[in-house]
Amino acid sequence: MSRKIYLTTSRGKIELSSSSLYILETIEGADSAPKENTLTRSPRQDGAYKTASHYEPRYMVFQGAIKTKEALSIAEKRKFLQNILSTNEIEVEYVDATGAYFIDATLDGEGITFPPRQGGWQYFFIYTVSPDPFWRSDSLVTEPTFEPLFEFVFEDEGEEDGSFEMGLQRDERVVINDGDVGAPVLIEFHGPAENPRIENVTTGKFLQVNQSLGINEIMRIETTFGKKSVKFIDDTNEEERDVLNWIDPQSEFWILKPGENEIVYTADSDIQGAIVDIYYFKRYVGV
C-alpha cells in the first residue's frame, strides 16, 4: 500500500497521494521527532553528563505536484489548495500499510510555495509546524471498568442474542501503553465518592479532589498539556463545576508511561463497584 496524506481543516480536506489530483512526491520531518539534550560538565571533566532532554516542535515539508496542461485548471487547483490550508489548524493524517496516524499542525514560514511550472507539472511545497511533535493513534483507546470474564450462550426468550456476560468491577487495573512515549489520559470517575483519588502506582503520582462527588455526578480529569482540567459534571443535566481549586496540593496531572501502568482509584468512602473509565491516544515519535 502506498502512503497517503490527508490534510483536513474547517474548510475541507486535501488528499496527497500517487493517485490524487495532488500527487505526493516526498515528506520531510515525519519519521522522527527532534530532541534536544541539556549537557553539563564540571571543570576538567572528560565529556559531560545529561541533565535533561525534551522534544522540539516538529517541522514538516510536503512536496507534491499538480499535473495538467491547462493553465486555468492549475490556477484553480492552486487556489483551492491555498484556500483549504489557510486556516490556523490543520489535522495531518498519515496512512500506510501499518495503519493511520494523526498530528495537529499549522502552516509555518513560507506556508505554501509554487515554483515555476515545468511543462505540464506544477510543483508545490507545504511547510508546517506541530507544537506537539508526536503522532497519535487513529482511535481513542478505552480502558473500561467492566472486565468481561466469560460468556454463556444459551437459548432464552428474554435474551435477544442468546447470551450474557459475567464480569467484575475493579478498583485497580494495569494499563499497557505500547506507544513510544508517555500518553496523557482522560478519566471519568462516576460518583458517589468522598474525596475521589486516581493514582498511577507505577509512577508514584496521583490526583485527588477534596470534594464530595454526588451520586449523579462524574469527575472528568484531562491531563493533556495545555488542556489540563478537573470538573464535576451532573449526569442528569450536563451542568459542570470546575473543582481545580479543590485538588490536593500534592496532586499531579500524571500520564501513562510506556509499558505497564498500575492504576488504583480510591476514596474516603465505599466505592465498591464504582465505574471508572480511562481513555488515551497512543503516541509515536515517528511514522
C-alpha positions as CSV (number, residue, x, y, z in Angstrom):
1,M,0.0,0.0,0.0
2,S,1.4,3.4,-1.0
3,R,1.3,6.1,1.6
4,K,-1.3,8.8,1.6
5,I,-1.6,12.2,3.4
6,Y,-4.9,13.8,4.2
7,L,-4.8,17.5,5.3
8,T,-8.1,18.4,7.0
9,T,-9.2,21.9,8.1
10,S,-12.5,23.6,8.9
11,R,-12.8,24.4,5.2
12,G,-12.3,21.0,3.7
13,K,-9.9,18.1,3.0
14,I,-7.0,17.6,0.7
15,E,-5.5,14.2,-0.3
16,L,-1.9,13.9,-1.3
17,S,-1.1,10.5,-2.8
18,S,0.2,8.9,-6.0
19,S,-3.4,8.7,-7.4
20,S,-4.9,12.0,-6.3
21,L,-5.2,15.4,-8.1
22,Y,-2.4,16.5,-5.8
23,I,0.4,14.0,-6.3
24,L,2.6,13.3,-3.2
25,E,6.3,13.3,-4.0
26,T,8.2,13.5,-0.7
27,I,7.8,14.2,3.0
28,E,10.4,15.6,5.2
29,G,10.3,15.5,9.0
30,A,7.7,12.8,9.6
31,D,10.0,10.0,10.5
32,S,11.5,11.3,13.8
33,A,10.9,14.0,16.3
34,P,13.7,16.4,17.0
35,K,15.1,16.0,20.5
36,E,17.4,18.4,22.5
37,N,19.6,17.2,25.4
38,T,20.9,19.5,28.1
39,L,24.5,18.6,28.9
40,T,26.5,19.7,32.0
41,R,30.2,19.3,32.7
42,S,32.5,20.1,35.6
43,P,35.9,21.8,35.3
44,R,38.5,19.3,33.9
45,Q,35.8,16.7,33.4
46,D,36.1,14.5,30.3
47,G,32.9,14.5,28.3
48,A,29.7,15.6,30.0
49,Y,26.5,14.2,31.6
50,K,22.9,14.7,30.6
51,T,20.8,16.7,33.0
52,A,17.6,16.9,30.9
53,S,16.1,16.3,27.5
54,H,13.0,17.3,25.7
55,Y,11.4,17.0,22.2
56,E,11.3,20.1,20.0
57,P,8.3,21.0,17.8
58,R,8.1,19.0,14.6
59,Y,8.6,20.8,11.3
60,M,7.5,19.0,8.1
61,V,7.7,19.8,4.4
62,F,5.3,18.1,1.9
63,Q,6.4,18.2,-1.7
64,G,3.8,17.5,-4.4
65,A,2.8,18.2,-7.9
66,I,-0.3,19.1,-9.9
67,K,-0.2,17.5,-13.4
68,T,-2.2,19.1,-16.2
69,K,-1.6,21.0,-19.4
70,E,-4.4,23.5,-18.8
71,A,-3.2,26.7,-17.2
72,L,-6.7,27.6,-15.9
73,S,-7.0,24.2,-14.2
74,I,-3.6,24.7,-12.5
75,A,-4.7,28.1,-11.3
76,E,-7.9,26.7,-9.8
77,K,-6.1,23.9,-8.1
78,R,-3.5,26.2,-6.6
79,K,-6.3,28.5,-5.3
80,F,-8.2,25.6,-3.9
81,L,-5.1,24.3,-2.1
82,Q,-4.4,27.7,-0.6
83,N,-8.0,28.2,0.5
84,I,-8.3,24.9,2.3
85,L,-5.0,25.2,4.2
86,S,-5.0,28.9,5.0
87,T,-6.5,28.3,8.5
88,N,-4.9,28.2,11.9
89,E,-5.4,24.5,12.5
90,I,-4.6,21.5,10.2
91,E,-5.1,17.9,11.1
92,V,-2.5,15.8,9.2
93,E,-3.4,12.1,8.7
94,Y,-0.6,9.7,7.5
95,V,-1.8,6.4,6.1
96,D,0.4,3.4,5.1
97,A,0.3,-0.3,5.4
98,T,0.7,-0.2,9.2
99,G,-2.3,2.0,9.8
100,A,-3.3,5.6,10.2
101,Y,-1.6,8.2,12.4
102,F,-2.6,11.8,13.2
103,I,-0.9,15.0,14.2
104,D,-2.1,18.6,14.6
105,A,-0.2,21.3,12.6
106,T,-0.3,24.8,11.2
107,L,1.3,26.5,8.3
108,D,4.9,27.7,9.0
109,G,7.3,30.1,7.5
110,E,6.7,30.2,3.7
111,G,3.4,28.4,4.1
112,I,2.7,27.1,0.6
113,T,5.0,27.9,-2.3
114,F,4.7,27.2,-6.1
115,P,8.0,27.1,-8.1
116,P,7.8,28.0,-11.8
117,R,5.9,25.4,-13.9
118,Q,7.9,22.6,-15.6
119,G,6.0,21.5,-18.7
120,G,2.7,20.1,-17.6
121,W,3.8,19.9,-13.9
122,Q,3.2,22.5,-11.2
123,Y,5.2,21.6,-8.1
124,F,4.3,22.8,-4.7
125,F,5.7,22.8,-1.2
126,I,3.7,22.9,2.0
127,Y,5.6,23.9,5.2
128,T,4.0,23.0,8.6
129,V,4.9,23.1,12.3
130,S,3.4,20.9,15.0
131,P,4.0,22.3,18.6
132,D,3.1,18.8,19.9
133,P,5.6,16.7,17.9
134,F,4.1,13.3,18.5
135,W,1.9,11.3,16.1
136,R,-1.2,9.7,17.8
137,S,-3.1,6.6,17.1
138,D,-6.2,6.7,14.9
139,S,-8.6,5.8,17.7
140,L,-9.0,6.6,21.3
141,V,-8.0,3.6,23.5
142,T,-10.7,2.8,26.1
143,E,-10.0,1.1,29.4
144,P,-13.5,0.4,30.9
145,T,-14.1,-0.5,34.5
146,F,-16.2,-3.6,33.4
147,E,-13.9,-6.5,32.6
148,P,-15.6,-9.4,30.8
149,L,-14.7,-12.8,32.3
150,F,-16.6,-15.3,30.2
151,E,-19.8,-15.6,28.2
152,F,-22.6,-18.0,28.5
153,V,-24.6,-18.9,25.3
154,F,-28.0,-20.4,25.7
155,E,-31.5,-20.2,24.3
156,D,-33.7,-17.9,26.2
157,E,-36.6,-15.8,25.0
158,G,-35.5,-12.9,27.3
159,E,-32.1,-12.6,25.6
160,E,-32.1,-11.2,22.1
161,D,-28.7,-12.6,21.2
162,G,-29.0,-15.7,23.3
163,S,-26.0,-14.9,25.5
164,F,-24.9,-12.9,28.5
165,E,-21.6,-11.9,30.0
166,M,-20.3,-12.2,33.5
167,G,-17.6,-9.8,34.7
168,L,-16.2,-7.8,37.6
169,Q,-15.8,-4.2,38.6
170,R,-12.3,-3.3,39.6
171,D,-10.8,-0.6,41.8
172,E,-7.4,-1.2,40.3
173,R,-6.1,-2.3,36.9
174,V,-3.0,-2.5,34.7
175,V,-3.0,-0.3,31.6
176,I,-0.4,-1.1,29.0
177,N,0.8,1.8,26.9
178,D,2.6,0.4,23.9
179,G,3.2,3.7,22.3
180,D,6.7,5.3,22.0
181,V,6.3,7.9,24.7
182,G,4.0,8.8,27.7
183,A,0.3,9.3,27.0
184,P,-2.0,11.9,28.7
185,V,-5.3,10.5,29.9
186,L,-8.9,11.4,30.1
187,I,-10.5,9.8,33.2
188,E,-14.2,9.6,34.1
189,F,-15.0,8.7,37.7
190,H,-18.7,8.1,38.4
191,G,-20.0,9.1,41.8
192,P,-20.8,8.8,44.6
193,A,-17.4,9.2,46.2
194,E,-15.9,11.3,49.0
195,N,-12.5,12.9,48.1
196,P,-12.0,10.7,45.0
197,R,-8.4,9.8,44.1
198,I,-6.8,8.3,41.0
199,E,-3.2,7.1,41.3
200,N,-0.6,5.7,38.9
201,V,1.2,3.5,41.3
202,T,3.9,2.7,38.7
203,T,5.0,6.4,38.5
204,G,4.0,7.2,42.1
205,K,1.8,10.1,41.1
206,F,-1.8,10.7,42.0
207,L,-4.6,13.3,41.6
208,Q,-7.1,13.7,44.4
209,V,-10.0,16.1,44.7
210,N,-11.1,17.1,48.2
211,Q,-14.8,17.4,47.4
212,S,-17.9,15.2,47.6
213,L,-18.8,13.7,44.2
214,G,-22.5,13.3,44.0
215,I,-24.4,10.1,43.1
216,N,-25.4,11.6,39.7
217,E,-22.0,13.3,39.1
218,I,-19.0,12.3,37.0
219,M,-15.5,13.6,37.8
220,R,-13.7,14.2,34.5
221,I,-9.9,14.7,34.5
222,E,-7.9,15.8,31.5
223,T,-4.1,15.6,31.8
224,T,-3.1,16.8,28.3
225,F,-0.6,19.6,28.4
226,G,-2.4,22.9,27.7
227,K,-5.9,21.3,28.3
228,K,-5.5,20.2,32.0
229,S,-8.8,20.3,33.9
230,V,-10.8,18.7,36.6
231,K,-14.6,19.0,36.5
232,F,-17.6,17.6,38.2
233,I,-20.4,17.0,35.7
234,D,-24.1,16.4,36.6
235,D,-25.1,13.4,34.6
236,T,-28.7,14.5,34.5
237,N,-28.4,18.0,33.0
238,E,-24.7,18.2,31.9
239,E,-24.0,21.1,34.2
240,E,-20.3,21.5,35.1
241,R,-18.4,22.8,38.0
242,D,-14.7,23.5,38.0
243,V,-13.0,21.8,41.0
244,L,-9.4,22.6,40.0
245,N,-9.0,24.7,43.2
246,W,-10.0,21.7,45.3
247,I,-7.3,19.3,44.2
248,D,-4.9,18.1,46.9
249,P,-1.7,20.2,47.0
250,Q,0.4,17.1,46.3
251,S,-1.6,16.1,43.2
252,E,0.0,15.9,39.8
253,F,-1.6,15.6,36.3
254,W,0.0,12.2,35.6
255,I,0.4,10.4,32.3
256,L,0.8,6.8,31.3
257,K,4.5,5.9,30.9
258,P,5.4,3.5,28.1
259,G,4.8,-0.1,29.2
260,E,2.7,-1.3,32.1
261,N,1.0,1.2,34.5
262,E,-0.8,0.0,37.6
263,I,-3.8,2.3,38.2
264,V,-5.7,2.4,41.5
265,Y,-8.7,4.5,42.4
266,T,-9.9,5.1,45.9
267,A,-11.9,7.5,48.1
268,D,-12.7,8.2,51.7
269,S,-16.0,6.3,51.3
270,D,-17.1,2.9,50.0
271,I,-16.6,2.9,46.2
272,Q,-17.0,-0.9,45.6
273,G,-18.4,-1.3,42.1
274,A,-17.6,2.3,41.1
275,I,-17.3,3.0,37.4
276,V,-14.0,4.5,36.3
277,D,-13.2,4.8,32.6
278,I,-9.7,5.7,31.2
279,Y,-9.2,7.0,27.7
280,Y,-6.0,7.8,25.8
281,F,-4.3,8.0,22.5
282,K,-1.1,6.1,21.9
283,R,1.7,8.5,20.8
284,Y,4.6,7.8,18.4
285,V,7.9,9.6,17.8
286,G,7.8,9.0,14.0
287,V,5.9,7.2,11.2
